[in-house]
């Protein structure tokens, strides 16, 4: 399973994003978003996601026993999450409350929809690859 991530680890990461946004909205302490941001940034840049690494300690079965999620797809999804979390953090720092809420709502909604079973990032990547394929194909 070198090119996959067990689904429970992906779910934990998604829940951390959703709960961080909700906690930020409830408390007004926007630095809470730094946890999923830094974790996601490390995951994208260095293949080390501290949230997933900590959650891995709680897996009871061998990693191969869990439903696998494609690692490259999850890396793309994590990149999208990092970009939206960065947008939210920068917006909070600049005092742009509306933009901060939009960015954080979008990333939380995407993560929650993924928890429910539909991956928006996967859909976007698929559509992009189809577009590229159609462009390369001779008419």
C-alpha positions as CSV (number, residue, x, y, z in Angstrom):
1,X,0.0,0.0,0.0
2,X,2.8,2.5,-0.7
3,X,0.6,4.8,-2.9
4,X,-2.4,4.8,-0.6
5,X,-3.5,6.1,2.8
6,X,-5.9,4.3,5.0
7,X,-9.4,5.9,5.0
8,X,-9.5,6.4,8.8
9,X,-6.5,8.7,8.6
10,X,-8.0,10.7,5.8
11,X,-11.2,11.0,7.8
12,X,-9.4,12.2,10.9
13,X,-7.7,14.9,8.8
14,X,-11.0,16.0,7.4
15,X,-12.6,16.2,10.8
16,X,-9.7,18.3,12.1
17,X,-10.3,20.8,9.3
18,X,-14.1,20.9,10.0
19,X,-13.7,21.2,13.7
20,X,-10.9,23.8,13.5
21,X,-13.2,26.0,11.3
22,X,-16.1,25.6,13.7
23,X,-14.0,26.3,16.7
24,X,-12.5,29.3,15.0
25,X,-16.0,30.7,14.3
26,X,-17.2,29.9,17.9
27,X,-14.2,31.5,19.6
28,X,-13.0,34.1,17.2
29,X,-9.5,32.8,17.7
30,X,-8.4,32.3,14.1
31,X,-5.0,30.9,14.9
32,X,-6.8,27.6,15.5
33,X,-6.7,27.3,11.7
34,X,-2.9,27.1,11.9
35,X,-3.2,23.5,13.0
36,X,-4.8,22.1,9.9
37,X,-2.8,24.6,7.8
38,X,0.6,23.6,9.0
39,X,-0.3,20.0,9.1
40,X,-1.5,20.1,5.6
41,X,1.4,22.1,4.4
42,X,3.8,19.6,5.8
43,X,1.8,16.8,4.2
44,X,2.0,18.4,0.8
45,X,5.6,19.6,1.0
46,X,7.3,16.8,3.0
47,X,4.9,13.8,3.0
48,X,4.5,14.2,6.8
49,X,1.1,15.1,8.1
50,X,1.3,15.3,12.0
51,X,-2.5,14.8,12.3
52,X,-2.4,11.6,10.3
53,X,0.8,10.5,12.1
54,X,-0.9,10.9,15.5
55,X,-4.1,9.2,14.3
56,X,-2.1,6.3,13.0
57,X,-1.2,5.4,16.5
58,X,-4.8,4.5,17.2
59,X,-5.3,2.1,14.2
60,X,-5.8,-1.3,15.6
61,X,-5.5,-3.4,12.4
62,X,-2.7,-3.5,9.9
63,X,-2.8,-0.6,7.5
64,X,-3.6,-2.9,4.6
65,X,-6.9,-3.9,6.2
66,X,-8.4,-0.5,5.8
67,X,-10.0,0.9,2.7
68,X,-7.2,2.7,0.8
69,X,-7.4,6.2,-0.5
70,X,-5.1,7.2,-3.4
71,X,-2.1,9.1,-2.1
72,X,-1.7,11.4,-5.1
73,X,-5.4,12.3,-5.0
74,X,-5.3,13.0,-1.3
75,X,-2.2,15.2,-1.8
76,X,-4.1,17.2,-4.4
77,X,-7.0,17.6,-2.0
78,X,-4.7,18.6,0.8
79,X,-3.1,21.2,-1.5
80,X,-6.6,22.7,-2.1
81,X,-7.3,22.7,1.6
82,X,-4.0,24.4,2.4
83,X,-4.7,27.1,-0.2
84,X,-8.1,27.8,1.2
85,X,-6.8,27.7,4.8
86,X,-4.0,30.1,3.8
87,X,-6.7,32.4,2.3
88,X,-8.7,32.3,5.5
89,X,-5.7,33.0,7.7
90,X,-4.4,35.9,5.5
91,X,-8.0,37.3,5.4
92,X,-8.3,37.2,9.2
93,X,-4.9,38.9,9.5
94,X,-5.9,41.6,7.1
95,X,-9.2,42.1,8.9
96,X,-11.2,40.9,5.9
97,X,-13.9,39.1,7.9
98,X,-16.1,38.3,4.9
99,X,-13.3,36.8,2.9
100,X,-12.1,34.9,5.9
101,X,-15.5,33.3,6.5
102,X,-15.8,32.5,2.8
103,X,-12.5,30.8,2.6
104,X,-12.9,28.9,5.8
105,X,-16.5,27.9,5.0
106,X,-15.4,26.6,1.6
107,X,-12.7,24.4,3.1
108,X,-14.9,23.1,5.9
109,X,-17.8,22.4,3.6
110,X,-15.6,20.5,1.1
111,X,-14.1,18.5,4.0
112,X,-17.5,17.7,5.4
113,X,-18.9,16.7,2.0
114,X,-15.9,14.4,1.6
115,X,-16.7,12.9,5.0
116,X,-20.2,12.2,3.7
117,X,-18.7,10.4,0.7
118,X,-18.3,12.9,-2.2
119,X,-14.9,14.2,-2.9
120,X,-15.0,17.7,-4.5
121,X,-11.3,17.8,-5.1
122,X,-11.4,14.4,-6.8
123,X,-14.2,15.6,-9.1
124,X,-12.2,18.7,-10.0
125,X,-9.1,16.8,-10.7
126,X,-11.0,14.3,-12.9
127,X,-12.6,17.2,-14.8
128,X,-9.2,18.8,-15.3
129,X,-7.7,15.6,-16.6
130,X,-10.6,15.1,-19.0
131,X,-10.2,18.7,-20.2
132,X,-6.5,18.1,-20.8
133,X,-7.1,14.9,-22.6
134,X,-9.6,16.5,-24.9
135,X,-7.2,19.3,-25.7
136,X,-4.4,16.9,-26.6
137,X,-6.5,14.6,-28.7
138,X,-6.4,15.6,-32.4
139,X,-9.7,16.8,-33.8
